[in-house]
């Protein structure tokens, strides 16, 4: 993994261009501490910080050919096969890096090269002859690429904090987008929570010429490959097992040691099992345990550790550690978060780095592909109930939705639960699918915004906004496919792979790899029979059945438990807010930043003067995390950290490949 940067169309003074790209590059050293470089020409400036994973000796960037200059963040796992294909066509290589394979593939195939890549990436390629800049991002937006349009120039970066070094520029929240972010846990389409900053959508490329956009296009979309023929269950199972095993094998390609995260759930357990099966070396695994046993899954982690005999490292998380690390984690997340789950992952990646591991495989993506989220069960229950809305028996399925939550099995609470879900009975098949429930739970945040913004939840407006980003065949899908699409476009791409994935791992120079998000698996499963993925209310049926007998039964058969960490209880002790909470949510700074209504914030904090109750609900947990992290984001904008580029292996490439050593 790396950090990449670019500037297109700016002042002609070379000294100022050099200073600008160096300033931006300095902010991304955590993404790539192994080397630094930049390229300057009258038309474009490119920068890169390198985390060396493949071809440690000749993979420096910016990478140059006779025609092109390239900076690249990510991995293309099938680069060996693509290289052989290109060599058969007469293409010659000067290195063994996957970086060169990408740029040579682009020079040979043009934009069609993107359909050949199996990986996670974002890159910028400057064509010296045509004076064109080509930017692209992987299919699912695993690796980031932000674009700022400012004073007639385009700025590109893996992280938005790099823009804070631009002279006279300051990031500003777009409050409407911030509210949308609160509703969906992500902004839709290409928007971000900041004015004038967009995110190149996953599966897209963009081309610039003469300082202007000349083409922007989607080269991939979820659900667009409908060439798969209906399969029997056994055929689907065999195909899934073969593809997942191959996806793991590809993601073990590395010139440095590879480790894995082990949560105790079925997804990471299957991945570690397949690593163990394909790689004879003793695997290094890592996991989080919690001081609060409500969140702890160590008993399942230990069973899997014993099964594969891994060299395991635990990190124990306390409420104090979450509170202490929150400002740093949010600095790297760069936008508000909704739960504290990102913070233990930030601390875990630090532990991984201390153990000299640079690459970890994880289980992200399985919940979306195999209907593992609770939203799929809720949809199925609502669909079943809606056929006979007056039935007294059908709503009893509510009790089976969340086996790990006691109040769902409490007969005294059943009436309230039934009343809650009845509100969605006639409205669960609109274009928002299951996001109805998430939006309903999150819309309370509108009351906390500064009243000057006139924030008001308008469901029809939200639906129309979402419709603009839906593919043409969206209406032909069933409700579960629609839910998968929306979950992958909002929660997965914009939050789990970003605020909890890329930013938390690369804060400590760790590359995460996600076998379930191999596009062959996504395409294969999207049109598979829904019952293969969720049989009755049993989620991830295909995965559980495939690996029954290979990983412990206790893990195979355990109910789905989402990964969460202590929220409110981390920020209040003995009825008093912690030092961080007191600072970021005090009346003075709330008024100064102007995002929240001071009266509502004070009223919220006052609710917990007698301590945080054991049964605190989702909404209060979400509110404290969102308000607190928004304040922290604004704090870092107001107080940007200034870095100096170190001179370790730092190379400059200027104009026509003149190379100097600092």
C-alpha positions as CSV (number, residue, x, y, z in Angstrom):
1,X,0.0,0.0,0.0
2,X,1.0,3.6,-0.5
3,X,-0.2,7.1,-0.6
4,X,-0.5,8.9,-3.9
5,X,-0.9,12.5,-4.8
6,X,-1.2,14.8,-7.8
7,X,-1.7,18.3,-8.9
8,X,-3.0,19.2,-12.4
9,X,-3.1,22.7,-13.9
10,X,-1.4,25.2,-11.6
11,X,1.2,28.0,-11.6
12,X,4.3,27.7,-13.8
13,X,6.9,28.4,-11.2
14,X,8.7,25.1,-10.6
15,X,9.8,26.0,-7.1
16,X,6.2,26.5,-6.0
17,X,5.1,23.3,-7.8
18,X,7.8,21.4,-6.0
19,X,6.9,22.9,-2.6
20,X,3.2,22.2,-3.1
21,X,3.6,18.5,-3.9
22,X,6.2,18.0,-1.2
23,X,3.8,19.5,1.3
24,X,1.0,17.2,0.3
25,X,3.3,14.2,0.2
26,X,4.5,14.9,3.8
27,X,1.1,14.2,5.2
28,X,0.9,10.6,3.9
29,X,4.1,9.2,5.3
30,X,2.1,6.8,7.5
31,X,0.7,5.2,4.4
32,X,4.2,4.6,3.0
33,X,7.2,4.9,5.3
34,X,9.6,2.9,3.1
35,X,10.3,5.5,0.3
36,X,9.2,8.8,-1.0
37,X,9.2,10.3,-4.5
38,X,7.7,12.9,-6.7
39,X,7.6,14.0,-10.4
40,X,7.4,17.6,-11.6
41,X,6.7,18.9,-15.1
42,X,5.2,22.1,-16.4
43,X,1.8,20.4,-16.6
44,X,1.5,18.0,-13.7
45,X,3.0,17.1,-10.4
46,X,2.8,13.6,-8.9
47,X,3.9,12.4,-5.5
48,X,4.0,9.0,-3.7
49,X,4.9,7.5,-0.3
50,X,5.7,3.8,-0.6
51,X,4.9,0.8,1.6
52,X,7.1,-1.9,0.1
53,X,5.2,-5.2,-0.3
54,X,6.1,-6.6,-3.8
55,X,9.5,-6.1,-5.6
56,X,11.2,-4.4,-2.7
57,X,14.3,-3.4,-4.8
58,X,12.9,-2.1,-8.1
59,X,9.4,-1.0,-7.3
60,X,10.1,2.7,-6.5
61,X,7.6,5.3,-7.6
62,X,6.8,7.5,-9.5
63,X,7.4,4.7,-12.0
64,X,8.5,5.9,-15.4
65,X,8.4,4.4,-18.9
66,X,9.1,6.0,-22.3
67,X,5.5,7.3,-22.5
68,X,4.2,7.4,-18.9
69,X,4.7,8.5,-15.3
70,X,2.7,6.6,-12.7
71,X,1.9,6.7,-9.0
72,X,0.0,3.8,-7.6
73,X,-1.6,2.7,-4.3
74,X,-2.7,-0.9,-3.9
75,X,-2.1,-4.4,-5.3
76,X,-3.1,-6.2,-8.5
77,X,-2.9,-9.8,-7.4
78,X,-3.0,-11.4,-10.8
79,X,-0.1,-9.3,-12.1
80,X,2.0,-12.4,-12.9
81,X,-0.6,-13.7,-15.3
82,X,-1.1,-10.3,-16.9
83,X,2.6,-9.9,-17.3
84,X,2.9,-13.2,-19.1
85,X,0.0,-12.2,-21.4
86,X,1.8,-8.9,-22.2
87,X,5.1,-10.6,-22.8
88,X,3.5,-12.9,-25.3
89,X,2.4,-9.7,-27.2
90,X,6.0,-8.5,-27.3
91,X,5.9,-6.1,-24.3
92,X,9.2,-5.8,-22.5
93,X,9.7,-5.1,-18.7
94,X,12.5,-3.5,-16.8
95,X,11.4,-4.6,-13.3
96,X,9.5,-7.4,-11.5
97,X,6.9,-5.1,-9.9
98,X,3.2,-5.2,-10.2
99,X,3.4,-1.4,-10.7
100,X,5.1,-1.8,-14.1
101,X,2.5,-4.4,-15.1
102,X,-0.3,-1.9,-14.5
103,X,1.3,0.9,-16.5
104,X,2.4,-1.4,-19.4
105,X,-1.1,-2.9,-19.4
106,X,-2.6,0.6,-19.7
107,X,-0.2,1.6,-22.5
108,X,-1.1,-1.6,-24.4
109,X,-4.8,-2.0,-23.7
110,X,-5.9,1.5,-22.8
111,X,-8.8,1.7,-20.3
112,X,-9.8,-1.9,-21.1
113,X,-6.9,-3.0,-18.9
114,X,-9.1,-2.3,-15.8
115,X,-11.3,-5.2,-16.6
116,X,-8.3,-7.5,-16.4
117,X,-7.1,-6.4,-12.9
118,X,-8.0,-8.5,-9.9
119,X,-7.1,-6.3,-6.9
120,X,-7.6,-3.2,-4.9
121,X,-6.0,0.0,-6.2
122,X,-6.1,3.6,-7.1
123,X,-3.6,5.2,-9.5
124,X,-2.7,8.2,-11.6
125,X,-0.9,7.8,-15.0
126,X,0.4,10.8,-16.9
127,X,0.9,10.3,-20.6
128,X,3.8,12.6,-21.6
129,X,3.1,12.5,-25.3
130,X,-0.6,13.2,-25.2
131,X,-0.4,15.3,-22.0
132,X,-3.3,13.3,-20.5
133,X,-3.9,12.3,-16.9
134,X,-5.7,9.0,-16.3
135,X,-7.1,8.2,-12.9
136,X,-8.8,4.9,-11.9
137,X,-10.0,3.1,-8.8
138,X,-10.8,-0.6,-8.0
139,X,-14.2,-2.1,-8.5
140,X,-15.4,-1.7,-4.9
141,X,-13.6,1.4,-3.8
142,X,-11.3,-0.5,-1.4
143,X,-8.5,2.0,-1.9
144,X,-9.3,5.7,-1.8
145,X,-8.9,8.5,-4.3
146,X,-10.1,12.0,-3.5
147,X,-10.3,14.9,-6.0
148,X,-10.4,18.6,-5.0
149,X,-11.4,21.3,-7.5
150,X,-9.8,24.5,-6.2
151,X,-8.9,27.8,-8.0
152,X,-8.7,26.3,-11.4
153,X,-6.5,23.3,-10.4
154,X,-7.3,19.7,-9.6
155,X,-5.7,18.1,-6.6
156,X,-5.6,14.3,-6.0
157,X,-4.8,12.4,-2.9
158,X,-5.3,9.1,-1.1
159,X,-6.4,11.1,2.0
160,X,-8.0,14.5,2.3
161,X,-5.6,15.8,5.0
162,X,-3.1,16.4,2.2
163,X,-5.3,19.2,0.9
164,X,-4.8,21.0,4.2
165,X,-1.3,21.9,3.0
166,X,-2.6,23.9,0.0
167,X,-2.0,27.6,0.4
168,X,-5.1,29.6,1.4
169,X,-7.3,26.4,1.3
170,X,-9.2,25.1,4.3
171,X,-11.7,22.1,4.3
172,X,-15.2,23.1,5.1
173,X,-18.1,20.8,6.0
174,X,-21.0,20.6,3.5
175,X,-23.7,20.4,6.2
176,X,-26.3,18.8,3.9
177,X,-23.8,16.1,3.0
178,X,-22.9,15.7,6.7
179,X,-26.5,15.0,7.4
180,X,-26.7,12.5,4.6
181,X,-23.6,10.9,6.0
182,X,-25.4,10.6,9.3
183,X,-28.4,8.9,7.7
184,X,-26.5,6.4,5.5
185,X,-23.2,6.1,7.4
186,X,-21.8,7.5,4.1
187,X,-22.5,10.1,1.5
188,X,-24.0,8.8,-1.8
189,X,-22.5,8.8,-5.3
190,X,-19.2,10.7,-5.4
191,X,-19.9,13.2,-2.6
192,X,-17.9,13.7,0.6
193,X,-18.8,15.6,3.8
194,X,-16.6,18.5,2.5
195,X,-17.3,21.2,0.0
196,X,-15.6,20.8,-3.4
197,X,-14.0,17.4,-2.5
198,X,-15.3,14.4,-4.3
199,X,-14.4,10.7,-4.2
200,X,-13.8,8.9,-7.4
201,X,-16.5,6.2,-7.2
202,X,-15.3,2.6,-7.1
203,X,-15.3,0.9,-10.5
204,X,-14.7,4.2,-12.3
205,X,-12.0,6.0,-14.3
206,X,-11.5,9.6,-15.3
207,X,-9.4,11.3,-18.0
208,X,-8.1,14.9,-18.1
209,X,-6.7,16.8,-21.0
210,X,-5.7,20.5,-21.1
211,X,-6.7,20.8,-17.5
212,X,-10.3,19.6,-18.1
213,X,-12.3,16.4,-17.7
214,X,-12.7,14.8,-21.1
215,X,-14.2,11.5,-20.0
216,X,-15.5,9.9,-16.9
217,X,-16.9,6.4,-17.0
218,X,-17.9,3.4,-14.9
219,X,-16.0,0.3,-16.1
220,X,-17.7,-2.0,-13.4
221,X,-20.9,-2.1,-11.5
222,X,-22.2,-4.6,-9.0
223,X,-24.9,-6.8,-10.6
224,X,-24.1,-5.8,-14.2
225,X,-22.5,-9.2,-15.0
226,X,-25.7,-11.2,-15.4
227,X,-24.2,-13.9,-17.7
228,X,-24.2,-16.5,-14.9
229,X,-26.5,-19.4,-15.6
230,X,-28.7,-20.8,-12.8
231,X,-26.8,-23.4,-10.7
232,X,-27.8,-26.2,-8.5
233,X,-26.9,-25.8,-4.9
234,X,-23.9,-28.2,-5.2
235,X,-22.7,-26.4,-8.3
236,X,-22.9,-23.1,-6.6
237,X,-21.1,-24.5,-3.5
238,X,-18.3,-26.0,-5.6
239,X,-17.8,-22.7,-7.5
240,X,-17.8,-20.6,-4.3
241,X,-15.3,-22.9,-2.6
242,X,-13.0,-22.9,-5.6
243,X,-13.1,-19.1,-6.1
244,X,-12.6,-18.3,-2.4
245,X,-9.6,-20.7,-2.1
246,X,-8.1,-19.1,-5.2
247,X,-8.8,-15.6,-3.9
248,X,-6.9,-16.4,-0.7
249,X,-4.0,-17.9,-2.7
250,X,-3.7,-14.7,-4.9
251,X,-3.7,-12.5,-1.8
252,X,-0.9,-14.4,-0.2
253,X,1.4,-13.1,-3.0
254,X,3.9,-10.9,-1.1
255,X,7.6,-10.4,-0.6
256,X,7.0,-9.7,3.1
257,X,5.4,-11.9,5.7
258,X,1.5,-12.1,5.7
259,X,-0.7,-12.3,8.8
260,X,-4.4,-12.4,9.5
261,X,-7.0,-10.9,11.7
262,X,-9.0,-13.4,13.7
263,X,-12.2,-12.1,15.3
264,X,-13.8,-15.3,16.4
265,X,-16.6,-15.1,13.7
266,X,-17.0,-17.5,10.8
267,X,-15.7,-15.1,8.2
268,X,-12.2,-14.5,9.6
269,X,-12.1,-18.2,10.8
270,X,-12.6,-19.4,7.2
271,X,-10.0,-17.1,5.8
272,X,-7.4,-18.2,8.4
273,X,-8.3,-21.8,7.7
274,X,-7.6,-21.3,4.0
275,X,-4.3,-19.5,4.6
276,X,-3.2,-22.4,6.9
277,X,-4.3,-24.8,4.1
278,X,-2.3,-23.0,1.4
279,X,0.7,-21.8,3.2
280,X,2.9,-24.2,5.2
281,X,4.6,-21.5,7.3
282,X,3.2,-20.9,10.8
283,X,0.6,-18.1,10.5
284,X,0.8,-15.0,12.6
285,X,-2.7,-14.0,13.7
286,X,-4.1,-11.0,15.7
287,X,-7.3,-10.3,17.5
288,X,-9.0,-7.9,19.9
289,X,-10.3,-8.8,23.3
290,X,-12.3,-6.6,25.6
291,X,-12.2,-5.8,29.2
292,X,-16.0,-5.7,29.1
293,X,-17.1,-9.3,28.5
294,X,-20.3,-8.2,26.7
295,X,-18.1,-7.4,23.7
296,X,-15.5,-10.1,24.1
297,X,-15.2,-13.1,21.7
298,X,-11.9,-14.5,22.8
299,X,-13.3,-18.0,23.6
300,X,-14.0,-18.5,19.8
301,X,-10.7,-16.9,18.9
302,X,-8.8,-19.4,21.1
303,X,-10.6,-22.4,19.5
304,X,-9.5,-21.3,16.0
305,X,-6.0,-20.5,17.2
306,X,-5.7,-24.1,18.6
307,X,-7.2,-25.5,15.4
308,X,-4.6,-23.9,13.0
309,X,-1.8,-23.6,15.6
310,X,-1.2,-20.0,14.8
311,X,1.3,-17.7,16.4
312,X,-1.2,-15.4,18.0
313,X,-1.2,-11.9,19.5
314,X,-4.0,-10.5,21.6
315,X,-4.6,-6.8,22.3
316,X,-7.0,-6.1,25.2
317,X,-9.2,-3.1,24.8
318,X,-10.5,-1.0,27.8
319,X,-12.9,1.9,27.8
320,X,-10.0,4.2,28.7
321,X,-8.0,3.0,25.7
322,X,-10.9,3.8,23.4
323,X,-11.3,7.3,24.9
324,X,-7.6,8.0,24.8
325,X,-7.1,6.9,21.2
326,X,-10.3,8.4,19.7
327,X,-8.7,11.7,18.6
328,X,-5.9,9.9,16.7
329,X,-8.3,7.4,15.1
330,X,-10.6,10.2,13.9
331,X,-7.6,12.1,12.6
332,X,-6.9,9.2,10.3
333,X,-10.6,8.5,9.5
334,X,-11.0,12.1,8.4
335,X,-14.7,12.2,8.8
336,X,-17.3,11.5,11.6
337,X,-17.7,7.9,12.8
338,X,-20.9,6.4,14.3
339,X,-19.6,3.8,16.7
340,X,-16.2,3.3,18.4
341,X,-15.5,0.0,16.5
342,X,-12.8,1.8,14.5
343,X,-10.7,2.6,17.5
344,X,-9.8,-0.9,18.5
345,X,-8.9,-1.6,14.9
346,X,-6.6,1.4,15.0
347,X,-4.9,0.0,18.1
348,X,-4.8,-3.5,16.6
349,X,-2.9,-2.3,13.5
350,X,-0.4,-0.6,15.8
351,X,0.2,-4.0,17.4
352,X,0.5,-5.7,14.0
353,X,3.3,-3.2,13.1
354,X,5.1,-3.8,16.3
355,X,5.2,-7.5,15.3
356,X,6.9,-6.6,12.0
357,X,3.9,-7.7,9.8
358,X,2.9,-5.4,6.9
359,X,0.1,-7.4,5.4
360,X,-3.1,-8.9,6.9
361,X,-5.9,-10.8,5.4
362,X,-9.4,-10.2,6.9
363,X,-13.0,-11.3,6.4
364,X,-14.7,-8.1,5.2
365,X,-17.3,-8.5,2.5
366,X,-18.9,-11.8,3.6
367,X,-21.8,-10.2,5.3
368,X,-22.8,-8.3,2.2
369,X,-22.4,-11.2,-0.2
370,X,-23.9,-14.0,1.9
371,X,-26.7,-12.0,3.6
372,X,-25.0,-11.9,7.0
373,X,-26.4,-8.5,8.1
374,X,-29.4,-8.3,10.4
375,X,-31.0,-6.1,7.7
376,X,-31.5,-9.2,5.5
377,X,-33.4,-11.0,8.3
378,X,-35.5,-8.0,9.0
379,X,-36.4,-7.7,5.3
380,X,-37.3,-11.4,5.1
381,X,-39.4,-11.2,8.3
382,X,-41.2,-8.0,7.0
383,X,-41.9,-9.6,3.6
384,X,-43.3,-12.7,5.2
385,X,-45.4,-10.7,7.7
386,X,-46.7,-8.3,5.1
387,X,-48.5,-11.0,3.2
388,X,-50.8,-11.4,6.2
389,X,-50.4,-8.1,8.2
390,X,-53.1,-9.0,10.7
391,X,-51.5,-12.4,11.6
392,X,-50.7,-12.9,15.2
393,X,-48.1,-15.7,14.5
394,X,-46.0,-14.2,11.8
395,X,-44.7,-11.2,13.8
396,X,-43.4,-13.7,16.4
397,X,-40.4,-14.0,14.1
398,X,-39.2,-10.7,15.7
399,X,-38.0,-12.7,18.7
400,X,-35.6,-14.7,16.4
401,X,-34.0,-11.7,14.8
402,X,-31.3,-11.0,17.4
403,X,-30.5,-14.0,19.5
404,X,-27.6,-12.1,21.2
405,X,-29.9,-9.2,22.4
406,X,-31.8,-10.2,25.5
407,X,-34.6,-7.6,25.0
408,X,-35.7,-9.3,21.7
409,X,-36.4,-12.5,23.7
410,X,-38.2,-10.6,26.5
411,X,-42.0,-11.1,26.3
412,X,-42.5,-7.8,28.1
413,X,-40.7,-6.0,25.3
414,X,-42.5,-7.9,22.5
415,X,-45.3,-5.4,22.2
416,X,-42.9,-2.4,21.7
417,X,-40.9,-4.4,19.2
418,X,-44.0,-5.4,17.2
419,X,-45.2,-1.7,17.1
420,X,-41.7,-0.6,15.9
421,X,-41.6,-3.0,13.0
422,X,-45.2,-2.5,12.0
423,X,-44.2,1.0,11.0
424,X,-42.1,-0.5,8.1
425,X,-44.7,-3.1,6.9
426,X,-46.0,-1.0,4.0
427,X,-42.8,0.7,3.1
428,X,-40.0,-1.9,2.9
429,X,-39.9,-2.3,-0.9
430,X,-39.2,1.3,-1.9
431,X,-35.8,2.0,-3.6
432,X,-34.1,2.4,-0.2
433,X,-34.8,-1.2,0.7
434,X,-33.6,-2.0,4.2
435,X,-31.9,1.4,4.6
436,X,-35.4,2.5,5.7
437,X,-34.6,1.2,9.2
438,X,-31.1,2.6,9.4
439,X,-32.3,6.0,8.3
440,X,-35.2,5.9,10.7
441,X,-32.8,5.2,13.6
442,X,-30.3,7.9,12.5
443,X,-32.6,10.7,11.6
444,X,-32.8,11.9,15.2
445,X,-29.4,13.7,14.6
446,X,-31.3,16.4,12.7
447,X,-32.4,17.8,16.0
448,X,-28.8,18.4,17.2
449,X,-27.6,20.5,14.2
450,X,-27.2,24.2,14.6
451,X,-30.7,25.6,13.9
452,X,-29.2,28.1,11.4
453,X,-28.7,25.3,8.9
454,X,-32.5,24.5,8.9
455,X,-31.7,20.8,8.6
456,X,-34.9,18.8,8.0
457,X,-35.4,15.2,7.1
458,X,-37.3,14.8,3.8
459,X,-37.7,11.2,2.9
460,X,-38.8,11.8,-0.7
461,X,-35.8,14.0,-1.3
462,X,-33.5,11.4,0.1
463,X,-35.1,8.7,-2.1
464,X,-34.8,10.8,-5.2
465,X,-31.2,11.5,-4.5
466,X,-30.4,7.8,-4.1
467,X,-32.3,7.0,-7.3
468,X,-29.8,9.0,-9.3
469,X,-27.0,6.6,-8.5
470,X,-28.9,3.4,-9.1
471,X,-28.1,1.2,-12.2
472,X,-30.7,0.8,-14.9
473,X,-31.6,-2.8,-14.0
474,X,-32.0,-2.1,-10.3
475,X,-35.8,-2.5,-10.4
476,X,-35.5,-6.0,-11.9
477,X,-33.7,-7.3,-8.8
478,X,-35.3,-8.8,-5.8
479,X,-35.3,-7.0,-2.4
480,X,-32.3,-8.9,-1.1
481,X,-30.1,-8.0,-4.2
482,X,-31.2,-4.4,-3.8
483,X,-30.2,-4.5,-0.2
484,X,-26.8,-6.0,-1.1
485,X,-26.2,-3.3,-3.6
486,X,-27.0,-0.5,-1.2
487,X,-25.1,-2.0,1.7
488,X,-22.0,-2.4,-0.6
489,X,-22.3,1.2,-1.9
490,X,-22.9,2.8,1.5
491,X,-21.9,0.9,4.6
492,X,-19.1,-1.3,3.0
493,X,-17.3,1.0,0.6
494,X,-17.7,4.3,2.3
495,X,-17.5,3.2,6.0
496,X,-16.3,-0.3,6.8
497,X,-13.5,-0.3,4.1
498,X,-12.6,3.3,4.8
499,X,-13.1,4.5,8.4
500,X,-12.7,1.0,9.8
501,X,-10.5,-0.4,7.1
502,X,-8.0,1.5,4.9
503,X,-7.5,4.4,7.3
504,X,-7.2,2.4,10.5
505,X,-4.7,-0.1,9.1
506,X,-2.6,2.3,7.1
507,X,-2.4,4.7,10.1
508,X,0.3,2.2,11.1
509,X,1.4,1.2,7.6
510,X,-0.5,-2.0,7.5
511,X,-2.1,-3.3,4.3
512,X,-5.4,-5.1,4.6
513,X,-6.5,-7.6,2.0
514,X,-10.0,-8.9,1.5
515,X,-10.5,-12.3,-0.2
516,X,-14.3,-12.2,-0.1
517,X,-14.2,-9.1,-2.3
518,X,-12.6,-10.8,-5.2
519,X,-14.8,-9.6,-8.0
520,X,-15.3,-13.1,-9.3
521,X,-16.9,-14.1,-6.0
522,X,-19.1,-11.0,-5.9
523,X,-20.3,-11.6,-9.5
524,X,-20.9,-15.3,-8.9
525,X,-22.9,-14.9,-5.8
526,X,-25.0,-11.9,-6.8
527,X,-27.4,-13.9,-9.0
528,X,-27.2,-17.1,-7.0
529,X,-30.4,-18.4,-5.4
530,X,-31.2,-16.4,-2.3
531,X,-31.9,-19.5,-0.3
532,X,-28.2,-20.6,-0.8
533,X,-27.2,-17.4,1.1
534,X,-29.9,-17.3,3.7
535,X,-31.9,-20.4,4.4
536,X,-34.9,-19.5,6.5
537,X,-33.3,-17.0,8.9
538,X,-30.0,-18.9,8.9
539,X,-27.5,-16.5,7.3
540,X,-24.4,-17.3,5.3
541,X,-25.7,-20.8,4.7
542,X,-23.3,-21.5,1.8
543,X,-20.3,-20.5,3.9
544,X,-21.4,-22.5,7.0
545,X,-22.2,-25.6,5.0
546,X,-19.0,-25.4,3.0
547,X,-16.7,-25.4,6.0
548,X,-18.7,-27.5,8.5
549,X,-16.3,-30.0,9.9
550,X,-13.2,-27.9,8.9
551,X,-13.6,-25.2,11.5
552,X,-15.0,-25.7,15.0
553,X,-18.8,-26.3,15.3
554,X,-19.1,-23.7,18.0
555,X,-18.0,-21.1,15.4
556,X,-20.0,-22.6,12.5
557,X,-23.2,-22.7,14.6
558,X,-23.0,-19.5,16.7
559,X,-25.5,-16.8,15.9
560,X,-24.3,-13.8,14.1
561,X,-22.9,-11.2,16.5
562,X,-21.9,-7.9,14.9
563,X,-18.5,-6.5,15.8
564,X,-19.0,-3.6,18.2
565,X,-17.1,-1.8,21.0
566,X,-18.1,0.2,24.0
567,X,-19.5,3.6,23.0
568,X,-21.1,5.8,25.7
569,X,-19.4,4.0,28.5
570,X,-16.0,4.9,27.1
571,X,-16.8,8.6,27.3
572,X,-18.5,8.9,30.7
573,X,-17.1,7.7,34.1
574,X,-19.0,8.0,37.4
575,X,-21.6,10.3,35.9
576,X,-18.9,12.7,34.5
577,X,-17.7,13.1,30.9
578,X,-14.1,12.1,30.3
579,X,-11.5,14.8,29.6
580,X,-11.8,14.3,25.8
581,X,-15.6,14.4,26.0
582,X,-15.5,17.5,28.2
583,X,-13.1,19.3,25.8
584,X,-14.7,18.5,22.5
585,X,-18.3,18.9,23.6
586,X,-17.9,21.8,26.0
587,X,-20.3,24.7,25.4
588,X,-17.5,27.1,24.2
589,X,-16.1,24.9,21.5
590,X,-19.5,23.7,20.4
591,X,-20.5,27.4,19.8
592,X,-17.1,28.2,18.2
593,X,-17.4,25.4,15.6
594,X,-21.1,26.1,15.0
595,X,-22.1,22.6,13.8
596,X,-24.3,21.6,16.7
597,X,-26.9,23.2,18.8
598,X,-25.3,23.9,22.2
599,X,-28.6,23.4,24.1
600,X,-29.1,19.9,22.7
601,X,-25.5,18.9,23.3
602,X,-25.7,20.1,26.9
603,X,-29.1,18.3,27.4
604,X,-27.6,15.1,25.9
605,X,-24.6,15.2,28.3
606,X,-26.9,15.9,31.2
607,X,-28.8,12.6,30.6
608,X,-25.8,10.7,32.0
609,X,-25.1,12.7,35.1
610,X,-26.1,9.6,37.1
611,X,-24.0,7.3,35.0
612,X,-24.5,5.4,31.8
613,X,-27.3,2.8,32.1
614,X,-26.6,-0.8,31.2
615,X,-29.4,-0.9,28.7
616,X,-28.4,2.2,26.8
617,X,-29.8,2.1,23.3
618,X,-28.4,2.3,19.8
619,X,-29.5,5.9,19.3
620,X,-27.6,7.4,22.2
621,X,-24.5,5.4,21.4
622,X,-24.6,6.7,17.8
623,X,-25.3,10.3,18.8
624,X,-22.3,10.6,21.2
625,X,-19.9,9.1,18.6
626,X,-21.2,11.2,15.7
627,X,-21.2,14.5,17.6
628,X,-17.9,13.9,19.3
629,X,-16.1,12.7,16.2
630,X,-17.5,15.6,14.1
631,X,-16.0,18.0,16.6
632,X,-12.7,16.2,16.5
633,X,-12.6,16.3,12.6
634,X,-13.2,20.1,12.8
635,X,-10.5,20.4,15.5
636,X,-7.9,18.7,13.1
637,X,-9.0,21.0,10.3
638,X,-8.4,24.0,12.5
639,X,-5.2,22.6,13.9
640,X,-3.5,20.6,11.0
641,X,-0.4,18.7,11.9
642,X,2.7,20.0,10.0
643,X,5.2,17.3,8.8
644,X,8.6,17.4,7.3
645,X,9.6,14.9,4.7
646,X,12.4,12.6,6.0
647,X,15.2,11.9,3.5
648,X,15.1,8.1,3.7
649,X,15.5,6.8,0.2
650,X,13.8,9.9,-1.1
651,X,14.1,10.4,-4.8
652,X,13.1,13.3,-7.0
653,X,12.1,12.8,-10.6
654,X,12.0,16.1,-12.5
655,X,10.9,16.8,-16.0
656,X,12.5,14.2,-18.4
657,X,13.5,11.7,-15.6
658,X,16.4,13.7,-14.2
659,X,16.9,11.8,-10.9
660,X,18.7,13.3,-7.9
661,X,19.3,12.0,-4.4
662,X,18.6,14.2,-1.4
